[in-house]
Amino acid sequence: MPTFITPDGVEIYYTEAGTGRPIVLSHGWPLSSDAWQVELKVYSDAGYRVIAHDRRGHGRSEKTANGHDMDTYARDLAALIESLDLHDVVVMGHSTGGGEVVKYAAKYANGRVSKVVTFGAVPPLMAKTDTNPEGLPIEVFDGIRAGVLADRSQFYQDLSESFFGANHGRAVSQGDKDDFWRQGMLVNLVAAYDCVKAFSETDFTDDLKALEVPILLCHGDDDQIVPIDGAAKKSITLVKDGTLKVYEGAPHGIQGDYQLALHRDVLAWLAG
């Protein structure tokens, strides 16, 4: 099983497919690299070397209770890319992973990254503050923590409905919902709980402003988890070289026709 060791001694699992220019994928909460199985095939078939890791505490990575903050997640991503000695890298992140790749590219890339792509990403800041009135009240995130702590299995089952937009009438199979639950159950409780603060209260404003490479911001306008107005529509105003792609009726989870559209648009943008 391919793994690498972070600077603070945590063992992280990763998987890869294909050869060519590297694409490195960072998953959302509470998932794992399994969320990228389709992308591993589609992008590798298109001529890329595609790599996805399980964030610390998630999936098959070490179930550590330490380091569940966005800066550490970004340093872990740097350790992966440096351990494989990758250059001219495209980093892509969904949701929490979108914050991870933005912070990595802004602070730790050391010239290794050429492009950034995000999907339903959490930057610039999810939580509502005096300076971020578009954010969500902290009670929303307190509710997530309470749900994880009380009965995470049922919480993940319930969350899959809004994650994929099934509660808004989207066609979502039971299999997709079950796989979301399965991946969520692989996260150790401390990691799942502490990651909520990381993805909701980290302010990425300075990271977005510091980006020196092009970024493609993809976001569904029916994203119930990371609402677009406080996320991609604000992020596009902060970056130097950004492209915003809004998907009508698309949810937070990458699934169905939304997933197919993302594949088409991302590959076209990378080739441009």
C-alpha positions in Angstrom: 0.0 0.0 0.0 1.7 3.3 -1.1 2.2 5.7 1.8 4.5 8.6 2.8 5.5 10.0 6.1 4.7 13.6 7.0 7.4 15.8 8.7 5.6 15.2 12.1 5.6 11.4 11.6 2.1 10.6 10.3 1.7 7.9 7.7 -0.5 9.1 4.8 -2.0 6.8 2.1 -2.2 7.7 -1.5 -3.1 6.1 -4.8 -2.3 7.0 -8.4 -3.0 6.1 -12.0 -1.5 7.1 -15.4 1.6 8.9 -16.6 2.2 12.4 -17.8 1.8 15.8 -16.3 0.7 15.3 -12.6 -2.7 16.1 -11.2 -3.0 15.9 -7.4 -6.5 15.7 -5.9 -7.6 16.7 -2.4 -10.9 15.3 -1.2 -13.7 16.9 0.9 -14.9 16.2 4.4 -15.6 13.5 5.6 -14.4 11.5 2.6 -11.2 9.9 1.3 -9.4 9.4 -2.0 -12.1 7.0 -2.9 -14.2 10.0 -3.8 -11.9 10.5 -6.8 -12.0 7.0 -8.3 -13.8 8.2 -11.4 -11.4 11.2 -11.8 -8.4 8.9 -11.4 -9.5 7.0 -14.5 -10.9 9.9 -16.6 -7.9 12.1 -16.1 -5.3 9.4 -16.5 -7.0 8.2 -19.7 -6.6 11.8 -20.9 -2.9 11.5 -20.5 -2.2 12.7 -16.9 -0.5 11.1 -13.9 -3.3 11.4 -11.3 -2.6 11.1 -7.6 -5.0 11.2 -4.6 -4.3 10.9 -0.9 -6.4 10.2 2.2 -6.1 13.3 4.5 -4.6 12.5 7.9 -7.2 10.8 10.1 -9.3 9.9 7.0 -9.6 6.8 4.9 -6.6 4.5 5.1 -4.2 7.2 6.5 -3.1 7.0 10.1 -5.9 7.8 12.5 -4.0 10.5 14.3 -5.8 12.9 16.6 -3.2 15.6 15.9 -2.8 18.2 13.2 -6.3 18.8 12.2 -5.9 22.4 11.0 -5.7 23.7 7.4 -2.0 24.7 7.6 -1.0 21.2 8.6 -3.2 19.7 5.9 -1.4 21.9 3.3 2.0 20.9 4.7 0.9 17.3 4.3 0.1 17.9 0.7 3.5 19.5 0.2 5.1 16.4 1.7 3.3 14.2 -0.7 4.3 16.3 -3.8 7.9 16.6 -2.6 8.2 12.9 -1.8 7.2 12.1 -5.4 9.3 15.0 -6.7 6.5 16.4 -8.8 6.7 19.5 -10.9 4.3 21.5 -13.2 1.6 20.1 -10.9 -2.1 20.8 -11.2 -3.7 20.7 -7.7 -7.4 20.1 -7.5 -9.6 20.2 -4.4 -13.2 19.6 -3.5 -14.8 21.5 -0.6 -12.3 21.2 2.4 -9.8 20.0 -0.2 -10.3 23.2 -2.1 -9.1 25.1 0.9 -6.2 22.7 1.3 -4.9 23.2 -2.3 -5.3 27.0 -2.2 -3.3 27.3 1.0 -0.7 24.8 -0.4 -0.3 26.7 -3.7 -0.1 30.0 -1.9 2.3 29.1 0.9 4.2 25.8 0.3 4.3 25.0 -3.4 7.8 26.4 -4.0 7.3 26.7 -7.7 6.0 23.2 -8.2 2.3 24.2 -9.0 1.2 25.5 -12.4 -2.6 25.6 -12.0 -5.3 25.2 -9.3 -8.8 23.9 -9.7 -11.5 23.9 -7.0 -14.9 22.4 -6.8 -17.5 23.7 -4.2 -14.5 24.9 -2.2 -14.7 26.5 1.2 -12.6 29.7 0.6 -12.5 32.5 1.4 -14.3 31.9 4.7 -17.3 29.8 5.5 -18.2 31.1 9.0 -20.1 34.3 9.5 -18.1 37.1 11.2 -18.4 40.9 11.4 -16.2 41.2 8.3 -17.8 38.2 6.5 -21.6 38.7 6.8 -22.2 36.3 3.9 -20.9 33.4 6.0 -23.0 30.8 7.8 -23.7 31.2 11.5 -21.4 29.3 13.8 -24.4 27.4 15.0 -24.5 25.5 11.7 -21.0 24.1 12.4 -21.8 23.5 16.0 -24.7 21.4 14.7 -22.3 19.4 12.5 -20.1 18.7 15.4 -23.0 17.7 17.6 -24.3 15.3 14.9 -20.9 13.7 14.5 -20.4 13.2 18.2 -23.9 11.9 18.9 -24.4 9.4 16.1 -22.0 9.9 13.2 -23.4 6.9 11.3 -26.9 8.4 11.1 -25.6 11.9 10.6 -23.6 10.9 7.5 -26.7 9.1 6.1 -28.8 12.1 6.6 -26.1 14.5 5.2 -25.8 12.5 2.0 -29.3 13.8 1.0 -28.3 17.5 0.9 -24.7 16.8 -0.1 -25.9 15.4 -3.5 -29.0 17.4 -3.7 -31.4 14.5 -3.5 -33.6 16.6 -1.2 -33.9 19.0 -4.1 -35.1 16.4 -6.5 -31.8 15.4 -8.1 -31.5 11.8 -9.3 -29.1 10.2 -6.8 -28.7 6.5 -6.4 -28.8 4.7 -3.1 -25.3 3.5 -4.0 -23.9 7.0 -4.1 -25.5 7.8 -0.8 -24.2 4.6 0.7 -20.7 5.3 -0.5 -20.7 8.7 1.1 -21.7 7.0 4.4 -19.0 4.3 3.9 -16.2 6.9 3.4 -17.4 9.0 6.4 -17.3 5.9 8.7 -13.6 5.5 7.9 -12.7 8.8 9.5 -11.7 8.6 13.2 -14.1 10.7 15.3 -11.4 13.2 16.5 -10.4 14.0 12.9 -14.0 14.4 11.8 -14.9 16.6 14.7 -11.8 18.8 14.6 -11.8 19.2 10.8 -15.1 21.1 11.1 -13.3 24.0 12.7 -10.5 23.8 10.0 -12.9 24.0 7.1 -15.3 26.5 8.5 -13.2 29.0 10.4 -10.0 29.2 8.4 -9.8 32.5 6.5 -8.2 32.0 3.1 -8.4 35.6 1.9 -4.7 36.2 2.0 -4.0 32.9 0.4 -6.3 33.7 -2.5 -4.6 37.1 -3.0 -1.2 35.5 -2.9 -1.8 33.0 -5.7 0.5 33.6 -8.6 -0.9 30.8 -10.9 -4.3 30.5 -12.7 -7.2 29.1 -10.8 -10.5 27.6 -12.1 -13.3 28.0 -9.5 -16.1 25.5 -10.2 -19.3 25.7 -8.1 -22.9 24.6 -8.3 -25.5 27.3 -7.7 -27.6 24.9 -5.6 -24.7 23.9 -3.3 -26.4 23.5 0.1 -23.2 22.7 2.0 -20.9 25.6 0.8 -23.3 28.2 -0.6 -21.8 29.8 -3.7 -22.4 33.5 -2.8 -20.1 33.3 0.2 -17.5 31.1 -1.5 -16.6 31.0 -5.2 -18.3 34.3 -6.0 -16.2 36.1 -3.4 -13.0 34.1 -4.2 -13.1 35.2 -7.8 -12.8 38.8 -6.7 -9.7 38.1 -4.7 -7.4 36.2 -7.1 -5.2 37.6 -9.8 -5.9 35.1 -12.6 -9.2 33.4 -12.0 -12.0 31.8 -14.0 -15.4 31.2 -12.4 -17.6 28.4 -13.8 -21.1 28.2 -12.3 -23.2 25.1 -12.7 -26.9 25.7 -12.7 -28.7 23.4 -10.3 -25.6 21.6 -9.3 -25.1 20.4 -5.7 -22.1 20.2 -3.5 -21.3 16.5 -4.2 -19.6 15.6 -7.5 -22.0 13.2 -9.1 -24.1 12.6 -12.2 -24.4 15.2 -14.9 -22.5 17.7 -12.8 -19.5 15.3 -12.7 -19.6 14.8 -16.4 -19.7 18.5 -17.0 -16.7 19.1 -14.6 -14.6 16.5 -16.5 -15.3 18.2 -19.8 -14.7 21.7 -18.6 -11.6 20.9 -16.5 -9.8 19.0 -19.3 -10.6 21.9 -21.7 -9.3 24.5 -19.3 -6.1 22.5 -18.7 -5.5 22.2 -22.4 -6.1 25.9 -23.0 
